[in-house]
Amino acid sequence: MPEQRRPGRQSPERGIDDAVRLLLSRRATLGAVRLGVVDGPSGSGKSTFAQRWVDALTGNGTVNLFSSDLLATWLDPFSWWRRFDDGVLRPLAAGTDGHIQLTDWSGDEPRPGSWLTIPPVDVLILEGVSCGRRELAGRAGALVWVEEPDRVERLERAVGRDGPASRPMLAAWQDDEDAFFRADRTRERADLLITATEP
């Protein structure tokens, strides 16, 4: 049996075209919705890549972008998945609107916030830490892994985005995501590997 070819590392600039081509070449996996997923460690550039992917898909029907940052909390970074799957992905696969309660960060502590309706669209791009988890296998049309190999650089980027007070939480988050990715082996299932450092 021939060895399975693994994707090579690409820069974000080269990877966008491949991500668009790959997703549009595959059949819809959530009813009529094509699902693209961007995963990888915090501070790697997932949100930027996901937005560029959405922009590049303009003209290919209705496109929606959703970030798991709207659901995760510092102390509970990964268990949002079940309610997102039940409330959004499964309804979309059945051709109906998805509904999800967001996390409200307006106070000192996160709390349940407003509800968001996600209608069936032609393409849904889902981005965030742990979005490409094993439970999604077979339902994502394309899984893109975005990474910045330098852990310190990733932390500094994330602190620059979220503010100096977030540093201890972000450092703990890095430990949590490292453990999650080791167990889930998300990177190994990626269709495209995108790195901020030129390969």
C-alpha positions as CSV (number, residue, x, y, z in Angstrom):
1,M,0.0,0.0,0.0
2,P,1.6,3.4,-1.0
3,E,2.5,5.8,1.8
4,Q,-0.1,8.5,2.3
5,R,1.2,11.9,1.0
6,R,1.2,14.5,3.7
7,P,0.8,18.2,2.8
8,G,4.0,20.3,2.8
9,R,4.3,23.5,4.7
10,Q,3.2,26.7,2.9
11,S,3.2,30.4,3.6
12,P,-0.2,32.0,4.2
13,E,0.0,33.8,0.8
14,R,0.4,30.5,-1.1
15,G,-2.0,28.6,1.1
16,I,-5.1,30.7,0.5
17,D,-5.4,29.7,-3.1
18,D,-5.0,26.1,-2.3
19,A,-7.5,26.3,0.6
20,V,-10.1,27.8,-1.8
21,R,-9.5,25.3,-4.5
22,L,-9.5,22.3,-2.1
23,L,-12.7,23.3,-0.4
24,L,-14.6,24.1,-3.6
25,S,-13.4,20.8,-5.2
26,R,-15.0,18.7,-2.4
27,R,-18.7,18.0,-1.9
28,A,-20.7,19.7,0.8
29,T,-20.5,17.7,4.0
30,L,-23.2,19.5,6.2
31,G,-26.2,19.1,4.0
32,A,-25.7,21.7,1.3
33,V,-23.0,23.5,3.4
34,R,-19.3,23.2,2.6
35,L,-17.3,23.4,5.9
36,G,-13.8,24.7,6.0
37,V,-11.8,24.6,9.3
38,V,-8.8,26.5,10.6
39,D,-7.0,25.1,13.6
40,G,-3.6,25.5,15.3
41,P,-2.0,27.0,18.4
42,S,-3.0,30.4,19.8
43,G,-1.1,33.3,18.3
44,S,-0.3,31.5,15.1
45,G,-2.5,33.6,12.8
46,K,-5.7,31.5,12.5
47,S,-8.1,34.4,12.6
48,T,-6.2,36.3,9.9
49,F,-6.0,33.3,7.7
50,A,-9.7,32.5,8.2
51,Q,-10.7,36.0,7.2
52,R,-8.5,35.9,4.1
53,W,-10.1,32.6,3.2
54,V,-13.5,34.1,3.5
55,D,-12.5,37.1,1.4
56,A,-11.0,34.8,-1.3
57,L,-14.3,32.8,-1.4
58,T,-16.3,35.9,-2.4
59,G,-18.3,35.1,-5.5
60,N,-18.8,31.5,-4.5
61,G,-22.2,31.9,-2.8
62,T,-22.9,32.9,0.8
63,V,-20.0,32.6,3.2
64,N,-20.1,32.8,7.0
65,L,-17.2,32.9,9.5
66,F,-17.5,31.7,13.0
67,S,-14.8,31.7,15.7
68,S,-14.7,29.5,18.7
69,D,-13.4,32.5,20.7
70,L,-17.1,33.5,21.0
71,L,-17.6,30.3,23.1
72,A,-14.4,29.3,24.9
73,T,-13.3,30.6,28.3
74,W,-9.9,30.6,30.1
75,L,-11.0,27.9,32.5
76,D,-13.0,25.9,30.0
77,P,-11.3,26.1,26.6
78,F,-12.5,23.0,24.9
79,S,-15.9,21.8,26.1
80,W,-17.8,24.3,24.0
81,W,-17.7,21.8,21.2
82,R,-20.7,19.6,22.1
83,R,-23.1,22.5,22.2
84,F,-21.8,23.9,19.0
85,D,-22.1,20.5,17.3
86,D,-25.6,20.0,18.6
87,G,-26.8,23.6,18.2
88,V,-25.2,24.5,14.9
89,L,-23.5,21.8,12.9
90,R,-26.2,19.1,13.1
91,P,-29.0,21.6,12.3
92,L,-27.1,22.9,9.3
93,A,-26.6,19.4,8.1
94,A,-30.4,18.9,8.3
95,G,-30.9,22.2,6.3
96,T,-32.2,24.3,9.2
97,D,-30.9,27.3,11.2
98,G,-28.3,26.7,13.9
99,H,-28.6,28.5,17.2
100,I,-25.8,29.0,19.8
101,Q,-25.5,31.0,23.0
102,L,-22.3,33.1,23.0
103,T,-20.0,33.9,25.9
104,D,-20.4,37.4,27.3
105,W,-17.0,38.9,28.2
106,S,-18.2,42.4,29.0
107,G,-17.8,41.9,32.8
108,D,-14.9,40.7,35.0
109,E,-15.9,37.0,34.5
110,P,-17.3,35.3,31.4
111,R,-21.0,34.5,31.5
112,P,-23.7,33.2,29.2
113,G,-24.5,35.9,26.6
114,S,-26.8,36.5,23.6
115,W,-27.9,33.9,21.2
116,L,-26.7,33.8,17.6
117,T,-28.6,32.3,14.7
118,I,-26.4,30.7,11.9
119,P,-28.5,30.0,8.8
120,P,-27.5,27.4,6.2
121,V,-25.0,29.0,3.8
122,D,-22.9,27.8,0.9
123,V,-19.7,27.9,2.9
124,L,-19.0,28.0,6.7
125,I,-15.5,28.7,7.8
126,L,-14.9,27.7,11.4
127,E,-11.8,28.8,13.2
128,G,-10.2,28.5,16.6
129,V,-8.2,26.3,18.9
130,S,-9.5,22.7,18.8
131,C,-12.0,23.4,15.9
132,G,-10.4,20.6,13.8
133,R,-10.8,18.0,16.6
134,R,-11.3,14.3,15.8
135,E,-15.1,14.5,16.3
136,L,-15.3,16.5,13.1
137,A,-13.5,14.0,10.9
138,G,-15.5,13.3,7.8
139,R,-17.5,16.5,8.1
140,A,-14.9,19.1,7.2
141,G,-14.4,19.7,3.5
142,A,-10.9,21.1,4.2
143,L,-8.9,21.3,7.5
144,V,-6.1,23.9,7.5
145,W,-3.5,23.9,10.3
146,V,-1.9,27.3,10.9
147,E,1.2,27.4,13.1
148,E,4.0,29.7,14.2
149,P,6.7,27.2,15.4
150,D,8.1,29.7,18.0
151,R,6.1,29.3,21.2
152,V,7.5,32.5,22.7
153,E,6.6,34.4,19.6
154,R,3.1,33.0,19.7
155,L,2.6,34.1,23.3
156,E,3.8,37.6,22.5
157,R,1.4,37.9,19.6
158,A,-1.5,36.7,21.7
159,V,-0.5,39.1,24.6
160,G,-0.3,41.9,22.0
161,R,-3.8,41.1,20.9
162,D,-5.5,40.5,24.3
163,G,-3.5,42.9,26.5
164,P,-0.7,42.4,29.2
165,A,-3.2,41.3,31.9
166,S,-3.9,38.2,29.8
167,R,-0.3,36.9,29.9
168,P,-0.7,34.4,32.8
169,M,-4.0,33.0,31.3
170,L,-2.5,32.8,27.8
171,A,0.6,30.9,29.1
172,A,-1.7,28.4,30.9
173,W,-3.8,28.2,27.7
174,Q,-0.7,27.2,25.7
175,D,-0.1,24.3,28.1
176,D,-3.7,23.2,27.7
177,E,-3.7,23.4,24.0
178,D,-0.4,21.6,23.7
179,A,-1.9,18.7,25.7
180,F,-5.1,18.7,23.6
181,F,-3.3,18.7,20.3
182,R,-1.0,15.8,21.4
183,A,-4.0,13.7,22.3
184,D,-6.1,14.7,19.4
185,R,-3.3,14.7,16.8
186,T,-5.1,17.4,14.9
187,R,-2.1,18.5,12.8
188,E,-1.7,15.0,11.4
189,R,-5.2,15.1,9.8
190,A,-4.7,18.6,8.2
191,D,-5.2,19.0,4.5
192,L,-2.9,22.0,4.4
193,L,-0.1,23.1,6.8
194,I,0.4,26.9,6.9
195,T,3.3,28.4,8.7
196,A,4.2,32.1,9.4
197,T,7.8,31.1,8.8
198,E,8.7,30.5,5.1
199,P,9.3,26.8,4.5
